Amino acid sequence: MSSTIAMPGAGTSATGSTPVHPSAPIPVQGPPLGKSLRVAFGETGTDIFPLILGGGEFGWNVDLESSHDILDAFVERGGNAIHTADSYSSGRSEHIIGQWLNSRGVRDDIVLTVRIGGHADNPGLGPVNLVRAVEASLARLGTDRLDLVYLDATADSTAALEDTLATAEWLAESGKVTSFGAMGYTAAQLVEARIYASAGFPRLTVLDVPFNVLRQQEFDDDLRLVAGAQGMAVTPSHALAHGFLAGHARTRRQSTLSVRGAQLAANLNRRGNRTLRALDAVGAEIGVPDAAVAVAWLLSQKLITAPIVNAFAPGQVDEFVQGVGVRLSRAQLADIARAAS
């Protein structure tokens, strides 16, 4: 059996009658139980809940009202870090999050991270487009600063790293961006970036890499070595494999003919089904959903600070947040590893 984080009052429901798992979110009066659970966000100088809510579905598969309900649910359970990208729904995700931040009056309580480089109006990481992209994101989000900008090298393989970091320095000095992270950079580029940092350019303190129990190859040994040596916070995106690891779609009939359906269907094979059965077994053993087990697996991996997890509905937040309170045993980790091999 696994051990879990002890959470005050977690033995019964709000009514005091129905037993629940110790890591389950409990409706209580006052600050959410998860508010006291924080980890250092690399060298950014901020502390975050060990999950980041992704806004990849906002404005695409989730409308404004439902997006705000998801954001509310995340914060109610102690979450304080939100991720979006200038390319998500051509900026619509940023608009939705910005409206939520302003309507709730919580901007100073939220660590806001944005991936920059993929918007069609200001593509890439060249100096001019990078500045314009950041300013456009600030306008859509209705804020005067971004707490972290992920520089998306997958969107631009031509921009010189020195030029990108020099622009990042100007953005930091102007107060528009507090810290910088990386996505799509090679291990060698991260080493090069640290050399530039020794000359006064901003440090890349956070690494986003697509990583989950079914997708491990991109977080290779070289990236692990460099991220560990540089003390980078690692925030794996695609934490639930586009929702597949939540276990709700298990047949091609259940997946739609949409882009999301195609992403789910890509894992509907022997390996994917084996992995879901392993998550089922572990989840049944400790009393949490598959999504929570998948998140717990990520948090058990070395160097992982906070997975980025997208949600389609507030109920999904309830599911994956429980993973923060779960500590998987060696036997459970081995069973999952065998299934996913």
Secondary structure, 3 states (H helix, E strand, C coil): CCEECCCCCCCECCCCCCECCCCCCCCCCCCCHHHHCCEECCCCCCEECCCEEECCCECCCECHHHHHHHHHHHHHCCCCEEEEECCHHHHHHHHHHHHHHHHHCCHHHCEEEEEECCCCCCCCCCHHHHHHHHHHHHHHHCCCCEEEEEEEHHHCCCCCHHHHHHHHHHHHHCCCEEEEEEECCCHHHHHHHHHHHHCCCCCEEEEECECECCECCCCCHHHHHHHHHCCCEECCECCCCCCHHHCCCCCCCCCCCCHHHHHHHCCCCHHHHHHHHHHHHHHHHHCCCHHHHHHHHHHCCCCECCCEEECCCHHHHHHHHHHHHEECCHHHHHHHHHHHC
